[in-house]
């Protein structure tokens, strides 16, 4: 997690934001190709398998 993301998490915590909002921010994936390739979300894994199967 980048420093800016950590700062944003602290802001949400100090503002009294609901836990759901804080957790959503923490668990958001990175945007773009890097985020798509480095995710551990099982739904995104499935999409990668399907894309690979079509490629082959």
C-alpha positions as CSV (number, residue, x, y, z in Angstrom):
1,X,0.0,0.0,0.0
2,X,1.4,3.4,-1.0
3,X,1.9,6.2,1.4
4,X,-1.0,8.1,-0.1
5,X,-3.3,5.1,0.4
6,X,-2.2,4.7,4.0
7,X,-2.9,8.4,4.6
8,X,-6.3,8.0,3.1
9,X,-7.0,5.0,5.3
10,X,-6.1,7.0,8.4
11,X,-8.3,9.9,7.3
12,X,-11.2,7.5,6.9
13,X,-10.5,6.0,10.3
14,X,-10.3,9.3,12.0
15,X,-13.4,10.7,10.4
16,X,-15.4,7.9,11.8
17,X,-16.3,6.3,8.5
18,X,-18.0,3.0,8.7
19,X,-15.8,-0.1,8.7
20,X,-17.3,-1.1,5.4
21,X,-15.9,2.0,3.7
22,X,-12.5,1.6,5.3
23,X,-12.2,-2.0,4.3
24,X,-13.4,-1.3,0.7
25,X,-10.6,1.3,0.4
26,X,-8.0,-1.1,1.7
27,X,-9.1,-4.1,-0.5
28,X,-9.5,-2.2,-3.7
29,X,-7.2,-3.4,-6.5
30,X,-4.8,-1.4,-8.4
31,X,-6.2,0.0,-11.7
32,X,-4.9,-1.2,-15.1
33,X,-3.0,-4.2,-16.3
34,X,-0.8,-4.4,-13.3
35,X,-3.7,-4.6,-11.0
36,X,-5.4,-7.2,-13.1
37,X,-2.3,-9.4,-13.2
38,X,-1.5,-9.0,-9.5
39,X,-5.0,-9.5,-8.0
40,X,-5.9,-12.4,-5.7
41,X,-9.6,-12.1,-6.4
42,X,-11.0,-15.5,-7.5
43,X,-13.3,-13.9,-10.0
44,X,-10.4,-12.1,-11.7
45,X,-8.4,-15.4,-11.7
46,X,-11.3,-17.0,-13.6
47,X,-11.3,-14.2,-16.2
48,X,-7.5,-14.8,-16.7
49,X,-8.0,-18.5,-17.2
50,X,-10.8,-17.9,-19.7
51,X,-8.7,-15.3,-21.6
52,X,-5.7,-17.7,-21.6
53,X,-7.9,-20.6,-22.9
54,X,-9.2,-18.4,-25.8
55,X,-5.6,-17.4,-26.6
56,X,-4.5,-21.0,-26.9
